[in-house]
Amino acid sequence: MDAHTLDMSVLAAERRRFLASAGRRSTNQALERREEQRRYSILLAVVTQSAVTPRLVMVRASGG
């Protein structure tokens, strides 16, 4: 999955951070219990943030 290409701009930055944080704190079982729309929003936020964060670290480390 090309998570770094997903357009999550329809969500406010704070909302994306909240969803990603909720996903990192949740167990698999807790995520399974959530309704589908909410569960996939959380998972997408986690995946996109995980894909973007290492790229930012690499750019900053290279002086960019």
C-alpha positions in Angstrom: 0.0 0.0 0.0 1.4 3.4 -0.9 0.3 5.1 2.3 2.4 8.2 1.6 0.2 8.9 -1.4 -3.2 8.7 0.5 -5.0 12.1 0.6 -6.1 12.6 4.2 -6.3 16.4 3.7 -10.1 16.2 4.1 -9.5 15.6 7.8 -8.1 18.4 10.0 -4.5 17.8 11.1 -5.5 17.5 14.8 -8.2 14.9 13.9 -5.6 12.9 12.0 -3.3 13.0 15.0 -6.1 12.0 17.3 -7.1 9.0 15.1 -3.5 7.9 14.8 -3.0 8.2 18.5 -6.2 6.2 19.2 -5.0 3.5 16.8 -1.6 3.2 18.4 -3.2 2.8 21.8 -5.9 0.4 20.8 -5.6 -3.4 20.8 -6.6 -5.5 17.8 -9.6 -6.7 19.7 -10.7 -3.1 20.5 -10.4 -2.1 16.9 -12.4 -5.1 15.8 -15.3 -4.0 18.0 -15.5 -0.6 16.4 -17.8 0.1 13.6 -16.2 -0.3 10.2 -16.1 3.3 9.1 -14.5 4.4 12.4 -12.1 1.4 12.4 -10.8 2.0 8.9 -10.4 5.8 9.5 -8.2 5.0 12.5 -6.2 2.4 10.6 -5.6 4.8 7.7 -4.5 7.5 10.0 -2.0 5.2 11.7 -0.7 3.9 8.3 -0.3 7.4 6.8 1.4 8.8 9.8 3.7 5.9 10.0 4.6 6.2 6.3 5.2 10.0 6.5 7.1 10.2 9.8 10.2 8.1 8.7 10.4 10.2 5.5 10.5 13.4 7.5 13.2 12.0 9.8 15.3 11.0 6.7 14.8 14.4 5.1 15.8 16.2 8.3 18.8 13.9 8.9 20.0 14.7 5.4 19.8 18.4 6.0 16.8 19.0 3.8 
